[in-house]
Amino acid sequence: MTVRTATTKDLPDVGELLAAAFHTDPVSVWLFPDDDRRRAVQPPFFRTFALLALESGGSISLREDGLAATVWFPSSDDDEDVMSLFDMLTDEEAKKFEHLSELMAEHHPDRGEHRHLQFIAVHPDHQRHGIGGDLLAHDLSALGDMPAYLEASSRLSIPLYQRHGFEHIGTPFDPDPDARMYPMWRAG
């Protein structure tokens, strides 16, 4: 497996990969209930997240073959308003996204410096074959002693994270009963 750090030139591909990987994710379906709308808006939505990661000092790991990517943010107390960057959202979607963002901030642990795994994406045709786990192991090895945090957005992904040392912390939260998120922490 060859992995490289993505740059701004990779953002269109990263946005498309994340959109494909999260098309049926419960949180994505809650945020964008219409299938056609979700297919149209998620590439620029995720591309914006990827850009924010790079601009904030985070990183994106991308498999050279384009089958998987991770998007990491640094721990930060920066409360900069970024909602204006998500101008592809309708007013209703923006309200839902803002509510989700507030819930995530409220449940984010205050445990000192760490990295936040915002997304791990594997192309849908290649999921459940160990690709995501291999990429996650690569990234965690590169983090060394740095702790890591994530919110699992699907119960199906929890065992993957547990195999890599993440443990449940806090209480699961949800913007909607069908879109539950599970906070998880990995000590460095």
N, C-alpha and C positions, 0 to 999 in steps of 0.2 A: 504494500500500500504506500503510495507516494502522496504526501500531504504538503501543501504550501499555504502560506499566509496570503489570504485574499487582499486585493487592493481595490481602489475605487473602480478600476476598469472591469472588475469581476462582478460588480453590484447587479447588473441586469441578470446575469446567470444565477447568482445567489438568490435574487428575488424570485425568479421562476422556480428554482429548486424548492425553496421554502414554501411557495404557494402550492406546488404539487404535493409536497410531503404533508402539508397541513390542511389539505382540501377537505378531508372528512374528520379532522380533529374536532372534538366537542366544543372547544372554546371558539374555534373558527366558525363552526356552524351556528353557534349562538350569536356571534358578532355579525355574521353575514348569512342569514337564514336562506336566502335565495341562492340556489346553486349557480345560476348564470352570473349573478352579481358577484358572488364569491370568486368565481373563476376570473372575472374581469378585474376586480379591485385588489385581490391579494398580491399579485406581483409588485405593483408599486408600493403597497402597504409594507410588505416585507423588505423591499429594497430600501425604504426609508429607515426601517429598523437597522438594517445592515450599515447604512451610512452613519447613523447615530452611534453605532458601536465603534466604528473606525474613528469618528470625530471625538469620541469621549475617552480615547486611550484604550479601548477594548481591542478585540481581535476577532478575525474570522478565519477558521481553518477550513480549507477546501481540499477535498480529494482531487488529485490531478485529473481523474476521469470524470469529475463532476457529479458523482453519484451521492455524495454526502458533504454536509457542511455543519459547522458549529458556529454560533454567534455568541461571543462573550462580552460582557460589560464589566468594567471595574466597579468596586464598591465605591459609592459616592454619596455625599450629602447634597449634591447639586440638585436643586429643585427647579431648574430652568424649565420654563413652559415650552414644551415641544409640540403641543397640539396643532399649532399652525402649520407644522411640516406635514401633517396628515390631511392635506387639503383634498385628497381623493375621496374622503369619507363624506357621506351625506350627514345632515344634521343629526338624524336619529342614530346613525352608526357612531358619530363622534361622541354623542352622549353616552352610549354604551361603552365605547372604548375608554372614555374618561373615567367612568365608574369602575371599569376593570383595572385601570391604572392606579386608581386610588386604593382599591382593595389590595393590589399587589404591593404597593408602597406600605400600606398599613401592616401587612404580614411579613414584610422583609425583615430578617433578623438584624439586630444591632450587635454584631459580634466582631467588630473590627474589620480590618482590611481583608478582602476576599474577592473572588471573581464570581460573577453571576452568569450562569449558562442560560441565556434567554431562549435559545433555540438549538436543537439538534435535529437535523433533517436528513432523511435518506429518501432517494427517489422511490416512489411507490412500487415500482416494478422490482425493487431490490431490498425491500424491507423484510425483516425477520430472517436475515442471513448472516448476521454478525457484523455488518458493515458499520452500523452506528456505534456498536460496542468497541470496535477496533479504533474508530476515530476518537471516541471518548477516552479510551485508554491512552492514546497518543497525547491528547490535550492534557489530561491529568498528569501524565508523566512530565510534560513540559512545565506544568504549574509547580511541580516539586512540593514544597511545604505550604504553599498557598491554599487556604481553605476555599471551598466552592459551595455555591448555593444554586438552587433551581426550583422551579415550580413545575411538577409533572402535571401535564394537562390531560393525561389519560391514564387510567388504572393499568393499561397494558404496558406502559413504559416503566412503571415503578420497579419491577424485578430487574430490569436492565440497570437502573441507577443503583439499586441495592447491591448488585454484583460488583459495582465499582466504588463501594464504600459510602454511598449516600444513605442517610437515615432520616426518617420522618422527624420533623420538628414542628411544633405548633399544631394548630388545628387546620384541617383542610377548609378551604373557603371557596365560595362560588358566587359568581354574579347571577347565576341561574342554576337550579337543581341539576340540569343536564350538562353543566359545564363546570364541574368541580376541579379545583386545583389543589395539589398536594405539595406543601413546602418541604424541601429536603436539603440536608446539609452534609457536607463531607469535610471532616477536619483534615488539615494538611499533613 
